[in-house]
Amino acid sequence: MSEFQEFHLKQGQYLTDSDVVVQKNALTMLQAGTGVGKTTVVTEKFSKDYDYVLVVIPSVLKVTELKEAYKKQFSGTEYHFFYDKHVPSETTFRKGRKYVVICTYEKLEKVRECLPKGYQDKTLLVVDECHKLYSAGYRYVALNSLLYSILKKKFPTIVFLTATFTEHCWKTLDIPLDHTYTVYSENSLS
């Protein structure tokens, strides 16, 4: 049974200002409106607790947008972006470094293969726009690979991000959640 918690953000507050945390070895749903800082809380707050943060995003456009936003490295963390023909190699990731990897759903398997041995257990997997898992059937190869990684617990710690969560559709995936956070914000865009 999932533990539920609500966060209420006032005007000018964002998720990075909240007490939201990711429990290790748990599946967490973070439902928050557009514009409250879901991506920022992952890349700047959650990344402090994990050596590897792997964010999978359905859109090439969003990956390139984030690539532009995170051109420089922050506090020793390396940022990598994989989409289209941009793919990691076996030498991309080195032990002892901190990484934030942002890739399209299609690049998840290649990134997973290139992670140093044993690092999947230390990686925070973040599934952005997780409602696509039950609503975007046209990308079945990428979605099946992502669902396989989730259901087989290839990554023990996963955060699902969405602004448009539909509980009865989620239940069709048979992915039990340990924690569910719902964020209400005066900043949220309609």
ABEGO torsion letter per residue (X at the ends): XBBBBBBBBBBGBBAAABABBBBBGBBBBBBBBBGAGAAAAAAAAAAAABABBBBBBABAAAAAAAAAAAABBBGGBBBBBBBEABBBBAAABBBGBBBBBBBBAAAAAAAAAABBBGAAAABBBBBBGAAAAAABAAAAAAAAAAAAAAAAGABABBBBBBABBBAAAAAAAGBBBABBBBBBBAABBX
